[in-house]
Amino acid sequence: MNDFNLDQRLDADTFPLGDLPLCRVLLMNDARYPWVILVPRQNHISEVAELSEADQAQLWREATQLGSVMKTLFEGDKLNIATLGNVVKQLHVHVVVRKHEDATWPAPVWGNGSAEPYALELLASLRDQLIAHIDRLAFD
């Protein structure tokens, strides 16, 4: 995992928050939703099935644990976890907290409206909150 390369589109659309045992954690630059993206730090992987069974399990642990923390932190009504990869081939998992009053409820966030970039103050606060929680996650 030393020479990990992040897809250019993911790099352009997100802010790095840190690393979990398997994945790089990225904050999507869309203030309409609490939305992170997990990217396994393995090159040339586009499907979950291409990961080892142990890494598949780890990916799910990371997505569900981080998602649970985010749902509580942001008082969400629903947690969406999904892989799409129709635009960005590199395997990545979207973890999105949804609220009944959010911009596109109940429709999906993907391809629905235009992203609203974070204001710098809100971005800094949100990053600090998420980084603190990411650092506290425990994976055995």
N, CA, C and O of each residue as an XYZ file, in Angstrom:
560
protein
N       0.811     -1.198      0.000
C       0.000      0.000      0.000
C       0.855      1.262      0.000
O       0.316      2.358      0.156
N       2.135      1.146     -0.165
C       3.030      2.289     -0.077
C       2.900      3.258     -1.235
O       2.956      4.469     -1.023
N       2.727      2.760     -2.468
C       2.696      3.608     -3.644
C       1.272      3.826     -4.143
O       1.009      3.739     -5.343
N       0.385      4.098     -3.253
C      -1.022      4.280     -3.579
C      -1.225      5.557     -4.392
O      -0.698      6.616     -4.049
N      -1.999      5.440     -5.476
C      -2.333      6.588     -6.319
C      -3.830      6.816     -6.299
O      -4.605      5.909     -6.604
N      -4.240      8.019     -5.944
C      -5.652      8.377     -5.909
C      -6.080      8.909     -7.268
O      -5.374      9.714     -7.875
N      -7.237      8.458     -7.746
C      -7.788      8.936     -9.004
C      -7.861     10.468     -8.989
O      -8.203     11.063     -7.967
N      -7.544     11.095    -10.105
C      -7.498     12.559    -10.191
C      -8.848     13.208     -9.898
O      -8.900     14.281     -9.296
N      -9.919     12.580    -10.310
C     -11.243     13.173    -10.065
C     -11.580     13.138     -8.570
O     -12.100     14.111     -8.024
N     -11.282     12.015     -7.914
C     -11.501     11.952     -6.466
C     -10.644     12.994     -5.758
O     -11.107     13.656     -4.830
N      -9.421     13.135     -6.186
C      -8.515     14.117     -5.591
C      -9.062     15.536     -5.751
O      -8.965     16.342     -4.826
N      -9.633     15.847     -6.910
C     -10.144     17.186     -7.188
C     -11.445     17.494     -6.444
O     -11.710     18.651     -6.119
N     -12.256     16.471     -6.173
C     -13.591     16.678     -5.597
C     -13.666     16.507     -4.087
O     -14.740     16.653     -3.503
N     -12.533     16.197     -3.441
C     -12.560     15.853     -2.022
C     -11.430     16.516     -1.250
O     -10.517     17.114     -1.820
N     -11.527     16.384      0.073
C     -10.474     16.811      0.992
C     -10.046     15.592      1.811
O     -10.901     14.879      2.336
N      -8.749     15.341      1.931
C      -8.309     14.178      2.711
C      -8.551     14.382      4.205
O      -8.331     15.468      4.742
N      -9.013     13.307      4.869
C      -9.238     13.347      6.315
C      -8.272     12.444      7.069
O      -8.011     12.663      8.252
N      -7.746     11.441      6.398
C      -6.830     10.526      7.071
C      -6.955      9.134      6.502
O      -7.595      8.918      5.473
N      -6.337      8.198      7.184
C      -6.333      6.810      6.742
C      -6.841      5.909      7.854
O      -6.528      6.101      9.029
N      -7.631      4.924      7.457
C      -8.015      3.813      8.308
C      -7.094      2.656      7.928
O      -6.264      2.817      7.034
N      -7.210      1.513      8.564
C      -6.288      0.416      8.233
C      -6.240      0.063      6.739
O      -5.166     -0.246      6.222
N      -7.371      0.105      6.046
C      -7.409     -0.231      4.626
C      -7.576      0.991      3.733
O      -6.959      1.074      2.670
N      -8.397      1.927      4.154
C      -8.858      2.985      3.256
C      -8.344      4.374      3.586
O      -8.091      4.716      4.741
N      -8.200      5.156      2.537
C      -8.040      6.601      2.655
C      -9.436      7.162      2.837
O     -10.368      6.737      2.153
N      -9.597      8.115      3.754
C     -10.897      8.732      4.018
C     -10.881     10.133      3.431
O     -10.007     10.943      3.740
N     -11.864     10.404      2.579
C     -11.960     11.683      1.883
C     -13.313     12.325      2.166
O     -14.331     11.634      2.187
N     -13.337     13.628      2.382
C     -14.578     14.372      2.552
C     -14.987     14.934      1.197
O     -14.228     15.676      0.573
N     -16.181     14.582      0.745
C     -16.699     15.108     -0.517
C     -16.975     16.592     -0.348
O     -17.571     17.001      0.649
N     -16.556     17.395     -1.301
C     -16.750     18.845     -1.233
C     -18.157     19.204     -1.694
O     -18.351     19.816     -2.743
N     -19.128     18.807     -0.884
C     -20.537     19.105     -1.145
C     -21.220     19.314      0.204
O     -21.544     18.359      0.910
N     -21.429     20.571      0.542
C     -21.955     20.943      1.856
C     -23.418     20.556      2.042
O     -23.967     20.740      3.129
N     -24.055     20.026      1.010
C     -25.465     19.629      1.163
C     -25.629     18.392      2.031
O     -26.705     18.158      2.581
N     -24.560     17.588      2.160
C     -24.648     16.322      2.894
C     -23.353     16.039      3.635
O     -22.279     16.386      3.142
N     -23.425     15.413      4.816
C     -22.221     14.814      5.409
C     -21.870     13.589      4.550
O     -22.614     12.608      4.539
N     -20.739     13.644      3.832
C     -20.461     12.654      2.793
C     -18.966     12.391      2.752
O     -18.177     13.284      2.445
N     -18.585     11.169      3.059
C     -17.186     10.781      2.921
C     -17.067      9.664      1.896
O     -18.032      8.966      1.585
N     -15.874      9.521      1.392
C     -15.562      8.474      0.434
C     -14.379      7.688      0.974
O     -13.361      8.261      1.360
N     -14.523      6.379      0.996
C     -13.443      5.487      1.413
C     -12.822      4.864      0.173
O     -13.525      4.320     -0.679
N     -11.500      4.948      0.078
C     -10.790      4.387     -1.070
C      -9.743      3.406     -0.551
O      -8.779      3.821      0.094
N      -9.915      2.107     -0.822
C      -8.871      1.167     -0.413
C      -7.527      1.589     -1.023
O      -7.442      1.897     -2.212
N      -6.500      1.597     -0.203
C      -5.184      2.040     -0.659
C      -4.473      0.903     -1.405
O      -3.405      0.436     -1.008
N      -5.108      0.485     -2.493
C      -4.549     -0.538     -3.373
C      -4.768     -0.063     -4.806
O      -5.873      0.337     -5.174
N      -3.722     -0.110     -5.601
C      -3.821      0.349     -6.980
C      -4.470     -0.711     -7.872
O      -4.392     -1.910     -7.605
N      -5.110     -0.230     -8.934
C      -5.664     -1.075     -9.990
C      -6.799     -1.973     -9.506
O      -6.972     -3.084    -10.007
N      -7.567     -1.496     -8.536
C      -8.734     -2.233     -8.038
C      -9.973     -1.418     -8.416
O     -10.058     -0.228     -8.110
N     -10.924     -2.063     -9.078
C     -12.148     -1.355     -9.451
C     -13.414     -2.013     -8.896
O     -14.490     -1.417     -8.946
N     -13.297     -3.217     -8.378
C     -14.461     -3.927     -7.852
C     -14.141     -4.505     -6.475
O     -13.005     -4.896     -6.207
N     -15.136     -4.556     -5.620
C     -14.966     -5.135     -4.288
C     -14.452     -6.566     -4.394
O     -13.619     -6.987     -3.592
N     -14.939     -7.310     -5.370
C     -14.548     -8.714     -5.527
C     -13.064     -8.880     -5.847
O     -12.536     -9.984     -5.714
N     -12.389     -7.835     -6.256
C     -10.958     -7.907     -6.539
C     -10.111     -7.823     -5.263
O      -8.915     -8.112     -5.291
N     -10.721     -7.434     -4.168
C     -10.032     -7.408     -2.876
C      -9.991     -8.825     -2.303
O     -10.840     -9.653     -2.633
N      -9.022     -9.100     -1.461
C      -9.021    -10.380     -0.745
C     -10.260    -10.431      0.154
O     -10.864     -9.400      0.448
N     -10.628    -11.629      0.585
C     -11.779    -11.746      1.485
C     -11.563    -10.961      2.764
O     -12.495    -10.344      3.279
N     -10.349    -10.975      3.280
C     -10.048    -10.221      4.502
C     -10.219     -8.718      4.259
O     -10.753     -8.009      5.112
N      -9.770     -8.235      3.107
C      -9.914     -6.811      2.801
C     -11.357     -6.436      2.510
O     -11.775     -5.317      2.807
N     -12.129     -7.357      1.932
C     -13.561     -7.094      1.737
C     -14.241     -6.892      3.086
O     -15.031     -5.963      3.258
N     -13.935     -7.752      4.027
C     -14.511     -7.634      5.370
C     -14.056     -6.334      6.037
O     -14.850     -5.658      6.691
N     -12.791     -5.992      5.873
C     -12.260     -4.762      6.463
C     -12.923     -3.530      5.856
O     -13.233     -2.577      6.570
N     -13.139     -3.546      4.551
C     -13.811     -2.435      3.883
C     -15.203     -2.228      4.465
O     -15.601     -1.098      4.746
N     -15.938     -3.314      4.643
C     -17.281     -3.216      5.202
C     -17.236     -2.718      6.653
O     -18.066     -1.901      7.051
N     -16.268     -3.206      7.448
C     -16.116     -2.725      8.824
C     -15.862     -1.224      8.851
O     -16.482     -0.489      9.620
N     -14.952     -0.785      8.012
C     -14.620      0.640      8.001
C     -15.815      1.484      7.568
O     -16.086      2.523      8.170
N     -16.528      1.052      6.539
C     -17.686      1.804      6.053
C     -18.800      1.858      7.094
O     -19.396      2.913      7.313
N     -19.080      0.730      7.732
C     -20.187      0.705      8.686
C     -19.835      1.407      9.991
O     -20.675      2.110     10.553
N     -18.617      1.233     10.481
C     -18.245      1.913     11.723
C     -18.187      3.422     11.529
O     -18.718      4.175     12.345
N     -17.544      3.866     10.451
C     -17.482      5.308     10.196
C     -18.879      5.849      9.920
O     -19.226      6.936     10.383
N     -19.677      5.105      9.176
C     -21.044      5.529      8.900
C     -21.879      5.671     10.160
O     -22.646      6.625     10.291
N     -21.739      4.743     11.079
C     -22.487      4.828     12.345
C     -22.080      6.062     13.144
O     -22.928      6.749     13.713
N     -20.793      6.334     13.183
C     -20.314      7.529     13.882
C     -20.880      8.786     13.217
O     -21.340      9.701     13.900
N     -20.843      8.825     11.898
C     -21.339      9.997     11.174
C     -22.844     10.183     11.366
O     -23.315     11.307     11.541
N     -23.595      9.083     11.334
C     -25.048      9.195     11.496
C     -25.388      9.790     12.855
O     -26.294     10.616     12.966
N     -24.666      9.373     13.883
C     -24.876      9.933     15.221
C     -24.406     11.381     15.282
O     -25.134     12.251     15.761
N     -23.204     11.642     14.805
C     -22.615     12.979     14.863
C     -23.481     14.012     14.150
O     -23.642     15.132     14.634
N     -24.037     13.638     13.004
C     -24.808     14.586     12.197
C     -26.316     14.388     12.316
O     -27.088     14.959     11.546
N     -26.729     13.568     13.294
C     -28.143     13.350     13.586
C     -28.933     12.997     12.333
O     -29.959     13.607     12.033
N     -28.434     12.000     11.610
C     -29.063     11.596     10.360
C     -30.277     10.719     10.555
O     -30.461     10.099     11.602
N     -31.101     10.679      9.528
C     -32.269      9.804      9.495
C     -31.963      8.486      8.793
O     -32.613      7.475      9.059
N     -30.976      8.492      7.896
C     -30.640      7.310      7.101
C     -29.172      7.392      6.721
O     -28.617      8.476      6.544
N     -28.560      6.235      6.601
C     -27.173      6.153      6.172
C     -27.131      5.421      4.836
O     -27.624      4.298      4.724
N     -26.546      6.050      3.827
C     -26.379      5.416      2.510
C     -24.924      5.019      2.354
O     -24.028      5.846      2.526
N     -24.683      3.751      2.025
C     -23.345      3.241      1.745
C     -23.425      2.561      0.389
O     -24.238      1.659      0.185
N     -22.565      3.003     -0.554
C     -22.666      2.444     -1.905
C     -21.359      2.565     -2.670
O     -20.560      3.473     -2.439
N     -21.163      1.630     -3.582
C     -20.100      1.732     -4.574
C     -20.790      1.916     -5.917
O     -21.773      1.237     -6.214
N     -20.282      2.821     -6.716
C     -20.857      3.030     -8.043
C     -19.786      2.783     -9.103
O     -19.835      1.782     -9.817
N     -18.831      3.683     -9.204
C     -17.725      3.487    -10.123
C     -18.053      3.642    -11.586
O     -17.287      3.193    -12.439
N     -19.173      4.266    -11.899
C     -19.516      4.467    -13.300
C     -18.699      5.588    -13.930
O     -18.465      5.565    -15.138
N     -18.266      6.552    -13.158
C     -17.463      7.668    -13.660
C     -16.006      7.482    -13.261
O     -15.107      7.602    -14.093
N     -15.777      7.189    -11.984
C     -14.422      6.955    -11.474
C     -14.242      5.448    -11.322
O     -14.927      4.814    -10.519
N     -13.326      4.882    -12.090
C     -13.133      3.432    -12.087
C     -12.541      2.916    -10.777
O     -12.888      1.819    -10.339
N     -11.653      3.691    -10.145
C     -10.995      3.252     -8.910
C     -12.040      2.912     -7.857
O     -12.967      3.689     -7.629
N     -11.899      1.761     -7.216
C     -12.852      1.348     -6.193
C     -12.923      2.400     -5.092
O     -11.910      2.802     -4.520
N     -14.142      2.830     -4.817
C     -14.381      3.778     -3.732
C     -15.802      3.555     -3.211
O     -16.697      3.146     -3.951
N     -15.982      3.832     -1.932
C     -17.263      3.608     -1.268
C     -17.765      4.943     -0.731
O     -17.069      5.632      0.015
N     -18.974      5.289     -1.122
C     -19.624      6.504     -0.638
C     -20.325      6.191      0.679
O     -21.034      5.191      0.789
N     -20.127      7.042      1.668
C     -20.804      6.936      2.955
C     -21.475      8.287      3.175
O     -20.800      9.287      3.421
N     -22.803      8.316      3.085
C     -23.543      9.576      3.078
C     -24.632      9.540      4.153
O     -25.443      8.615      4.201
N     -24.636     10.543      4.997
C     -25.700     10.694      5.990
C     -26.825     11.493      5.345
O     -26.609     12.578      4.806
N     -28.025     10.937      5.410
C     -29.189     11.598      4.823
C     -30.143     12.057      5.922
O     -30.271     11.429      6.973
N     -30.803     13.172      5.639
C     -31.839     13.711      6.519
C     -33.091     13.961      5.690
O     -33.009     14.278      4.503
N     -34.230     13.816      6.316
C     -35.492     14.018      5.612
C     -35.567     15.406      4.981
O     -36.242     15.584      3.968
N     -34.894     16.376      5.556
C     -34.969     17.739      5.030
C     -33.773     18.108      4.149
O     -33.599     19.284      3.828
N     -32.938     17.130      3.745
C     -31.779     17.494      2.928
C     -32.200     17.869      1.503
O     -33.361     17.711      1.126
N     -31.259     18.356      0.735
C     -31.521     18.964     -0.573
C     -32.224     18.059     -1.571
O     -32.940     18.558     -2.440
N     -32.047     16.751     -1.477
C     -32.623     15.873     -2.495
C     -33.448     14.714     -1.940
O     -33.842     13.824     -2.695
N     -33.717     14.710     -0.629
C     -34.471     13.611     -0.022
C     -35.782     13.426     -0.747
O     -36.428     14.426     -1.057
N     -36.219     12.222     -1.037
C     -35.602     10.927     -0.799
C     -34.782     10.420     -1.990
O     -34.332      9.274     -1.984
N     -34.589     11.247     -2.993
C     -33.835     10.838     -4.179
C     -32.359     10.624     -3.828
O     -31.888     11.108     -2.799
N     -31.640      9.907     -4.675
C     -30.206      9.698     -4.421
C     -29.421     11.001     -4.532
O     -29.861     11.948     -5.185
N     -28.268     11.042     -3.896
C     -27.403     12.225     -3.975
C     -26.620     12.236     -5.279
O     -26.233     13.300     -5.761
N     -26.383     11.068     -5.850
C     -25.549     10.964     -7.047
C     -26.262     11.518     -8.257
O     -27.360     11.074     -8.595
N     -25.638     12.498     -8.920
C     -26.183     13.059    -10.144
C     -27.450     13.856     -9.934
O     -28.237     14.026    -10.865
N     -27.660     14.345     -8.731
C     -28.895     15.049     -8.410
C     -28.552     16.454     -7.936
O     -28.232     16.652     -6.764
N     -28.615     17.421     -8.826
C     -28.276     18.790     -8.475
C     -26.780     19.017     -8.545
O     -26.008     18.123     -8.889
N     -26.392     20.237     -8.208
C     -24.980     20.614     -8.248
C     -24.410     20.667     -6.845
O     -25.070     21.097     -5.898
N     -23.169     20.220     -6.735
C     -22.485     20.272     -5.441
C     -22.364     21.710     -4.975
O     -22.167     22.623     -5.778
N     -22.484     21.903     -3.669
C     -22.283     23.213     -3.053
C     -21.003     23.151     -2.239
O     -20.989     22.565     -1.157
N     -19.921     23.748     -2.742
C     -18.637     23.679     -2.030
C     -18.741     24.249     -0.617
O     -19.526     25.159     -0.354
N     -17.942     23.701      0.272
C     -17.915     24.150      1.650
C     -17.333     25.551      1.776
O     -16.374     25.895      1.085
N     -17.917     26.365      2.666
C     -17.277     27.602      3.092
C     -16.078     27.194      3.942
O     -16.138     26.173      4.627
N     -15.014     27.947      3.916
C     -13.780     27.569      4.603
C     -13.973     27.331      6.091
O     -13.391     26.394      6.638
N     -14.775     28.153      6.765
C     -14.980     27.998      8.207
C     -15.695     26.685      8.515
O     -15.301     25.953      9.423
N     -16.744     26.395      7.753
C     -17.493     25.158      7.967
C     -16.628     23.948      7.628
O     -16.667     22.936      8.327
N     -15.859     24.054      6.571
C     -14.970     22.963      6.184
C     -13.987     22.647      7.300
O     -13.791     21.480      7.640
N     -13.376     23.660      7.866
C     -12.389     23.447      8.930
C     -13.035     22.775     10.136
O     -12.460     21.847     10.705
N     -14.223     23.229     10.535
C     -14.922     22.656     11.681
C     -15.306     21.204     11.415
O     -15.094     20.334     12.260
N     -15.865     20.951     10.252
C     -16.296     19.600      9.897
C     -15.103     18.655      9.817
O     -15.171     17.534     10.321
N     -14.024     19.087      9.198
C     -12.824     18.248      9.104
C     -12.308     17.898     10.497
O     -11.964     16.746     10.759
N     -12.252     18.881     11.386
C     -11.764     18.633     12.744
C     -12.633     17.598     13.456
O     -12.118     16.691     14.110
N     -13.948     17.738     13.326
C     -14.865     16.787     13.976
C     -14.667     15.374     13.428
O     -14.559     14.413     14.189
N     -14.622     15.261     12.114
C     -14.489     13.939     11.507
C     -13.131     13.312     11.799
O     -13.053     12.121     12.097
N     -12.071     14.094     11.718
C     -10.734     13.566     11.995
C     -10.657     13.047     13.422
O     -10.084     11.984     13.659
N     -11.225     13.777     14.376
C     -11.212     13.338     15.775
C     -11.919     11.991     15.916
O     -11.454     11.121     16.652
N     -13.025     11.818     15.223
C     -13.754     10.550     15.316
C     -13.045      9.434     14.560
O     -13.043      8.289     15.014
N     -12.452      9.742     13.432
C     -11.713      8.728     12.679
C     -10.560      8.197     13.533
O     -10.307      6.993     13.562
N      -9.868      9.097     14.225
C      -8.743      8.700     15.066
C      -9.166      7.791     16.206
O      -8.350      7.032     16.728
N     -10.452      7.859     16.605
C     -10.931      7.066     17.733
C     -11.482      5.708     17.319
O     -11.712      4.854     18.175
N     -11.697      5.491     16.024
C     -12.225      4.205     15.582
C     -11.216      3.104     15.881
O     -10.013      3.278     15.688
N     -11.710      1.993     16.343
C     -10.842      0.871     16.687
C     -11.156     -0.307     15.780
O     -12.310     -0.717     15.654
N     -10.131     -0.841     15.157
C     -10.292     -2.001     14.289
C      -9.369     -3.086     14.788
O      -8.152     -2.905     14.833
N      -9.946     -4.219     15.164
C      -9.154     -5.342     15.686
C      -8.733     -6.262     14.573
O      -8.060     -7.263     14.820
